[in-house]
Amino acid sequence: MEYFRGPFFKIRVLNVDTGAIYVHNRVPEDHVGMIELNSSLKVEILSSHRNGGVDEKEVCDDIFIGDI
């Protein structure tokens, strides 16, 4: 498994078509840029840190809020 070097971000992603909101932890900086290219998604950076936290089990916390 390849590990990324920081910075990493905790982001909230809103799907403007469905209203679904997802919260992702430890997202590499270049991935945030790729997600922002999708016009159906709005990205909000909640926090940042240098360490990817590879010792933690969960990489993503998908949280649904709203109607589909």
Backbone hydrogen bonds, N-H to C=O, Kabsch-Sander energy under -0.5 kcal/mol:
donor,donor_aa,acceptor,acceptor_aa,energy
6,G,50,R,-0.8
8,F,49,H,-3.4
9,F,27,V,-2.1
10,K,47,S,-2.4
11,I,9,F,-0.6
11,I,24,H,-2.4
12,R,44,E,-2.7
13,V,22,Y,-3.3
14,L,12,R,-0.5
14,L,42,K,-2.7
15,N,13,V,-0.5
15,N,20,A,-2.9
16,V,14,L,-0.9
16,V,40,S,-2.5
17,D,40,S,-0.5
19,G,15,N,-2.9
22,Y,13,V,-2.5
23,V,61,D,-0.9
24,H,11,I,-2.5
25,N,59,V,-0.9
27,V,9,F,-2.8
29,E,7,P,-1.3
31,H,28,P,-0.7
32,V,28,P,-1.6
33,G,29,E,-1.5
34,M,30,D,-1.5
35,I,31,H,-2.3
36,E,32,V,-2.1
37,L,33,G,-0.6
37,L,34,M,-0.8
38,N,35,I,-1.5
39,S,37,L,-0.6
41,L,38,N,-1.6
42,K,14,L,-2.4
44,E,12,R,-2.6
46,L,10,K,-3.2
46,L,44,E,-0.6
47,S,10,K,-1.4
49,H,8,F,-2.3
56,E,53,G,-1.9
61,D,23,V,-1.0
62,D,60,C,-0.6
63,I,61,D,-0.6
65,I,63,I,-0.5
